[in-house]
Amino acid sequence: MKDSVTRRGFVRAAAAGSALLAGLRLRRAPSALAADADKPAALGGTPVHQGSWPKWPEWREAWEPKILEILRSGNWYRGSGGGSIAEFETGYAKLLGAKRCLGTASGTTALITALQAIGLDAGDEVIVSPYTFIATYNVILLHKALPVFADTDPETLTMDPATIESRITDRTRLILPVHIFGMPCDMDPIKAIAKKHGFGVVEDACQAWLAEYKGQKCGTLGDLGCFSFQNSKHIPSGEGGAVTSNSDELIDRCSAFHNCGRSVGTFKGSGCFTRGSNFRMQHYQAAMLVQQFDKLVKETEIRRQNADHLIAGLKDIPGIEPARLPENSRAVWHLFPMRYDATQFNGLSHDKFMRALRAEGIPCSSVYGEQYNDGLLDEAIASRGFKRLFPEKRLKEYREAFKDLKGNRQVCATTVGLSQNLLLANRGDIDHIIEAIRRIHAHSAKLV
Ligand SMILES: Cc1ncc(COP(=O)(O)O)c(C=O)c1O
């Protein structure tokens, strides 16, 4: 501990200027040794972190009897009612403080279902966060609707509410904020705009299990919330998803749609069947999820404590800023994002910074790029269906507006993300992340 404090002290001095550093080297041999020991791994030094990071996902033998019971019963499919899926739905709704929950096959199918239930139709427009996993764009396109991007706030990395109203047209039907990395969007102004214009709000909470905004869990703030339980998620079942809501009517609509259109509860559709698909969860998936509820709660707390430690430790490194959360909210950190300012690192590029960090044994990535420039949307709006549904002028304006997403461009160019499993490591390992970044900062001139 004492050693590492001494070394960090030296690193701080080194960061203060190369002249001072040269002076220290000349006069004090031990510091020269420390400087050598502190050499970045990218320049041939020893990596700060040499061990492994917590493995993800994790299997527990204790889960096996329940899973085997389901597999041996032959009762695998939700059609038979009750069972683990009902147990999951009741338990997850309770965990979130939502009135209802519906299990689905994935987060993507949860979103498709929610958009159908709220009445999105071909030729509509949805105002959505551009900074997200590609599924959020795709589910809107699958409904033959247009994903219209609000800009990203570079401080929060989430939808900037101040950029929503200028995107509204007479085709806008709903707002789809994404609680990216488990960081809640600023929902009050988003909901106020939705209310003013009569729009629905569907939350993409696929990365935000147990995240909180002003005392309420994400996924319970809009009309419907959607979750993913894919392999990398904090509560994984390989694939899996859920829709949550405080409206019986909306969840009954979701339930009908996801079950081949079989009318259910308050929702009768136009008779026995309504439009629908098969997006059902399976019992063994539900049993895996139910058995992870307590683990999710405990690990969320660990990730939060380690994120707080990281934020405190990074505070005095210029050029590294954590994302700002809305007042009175709590993130769950599916990724821990850092906002990187190359000007504070002697112009060391975002890419080279990440390479240097990886060399120190700290896995990291830039996460999402400007995906709207990657061809998916060009292909969609050039399709027969979209050309029939939208005036040419609208599609042209729509495409041109991507260049105005300045906040999002900045976020894509400067974010450095650490994946959630790192936040389950012990304190010593979390300190390695801080130390590695200090080291890179101190030697940035040589790393450029
Ligand atoms: C923000 C976001 N939305 C939607 C999805 C889609 O979920 P799934 O992979 O379970 O279909 C994901 C999954 O990674 C996601 O992160």
The ligand as an ORCA input file, in Angstrom:
! r2SCAN-3c Opt
* xyz 0 1
  C     -29.975     -1.089    -25.004
  C     -30.381     -2.430    -25.526
  N     -31.555     -2.544    -26.168
  C     -31.982     -3.712    -26.643
  C     -31.246     -4.869    -26.503
  C     -31.727     -6.138    -27.092
  O     -31.808     -7.181    -26.159
  P     -31.584     -8.702    -26.591
  O     -30.177     -8.889    -26.970
  O     -31.977     -9.468    -25.359
  O     -32.520     -8.987    -27.712
  C     -30.027     -4.805    -25.830
  C     -29.190     -5.997    -25.659
  O     -28.001     -5.982    -25.678
  C     -29.577     -3.557    -25.341
  O     -28.408     -3.443    -24.701
*
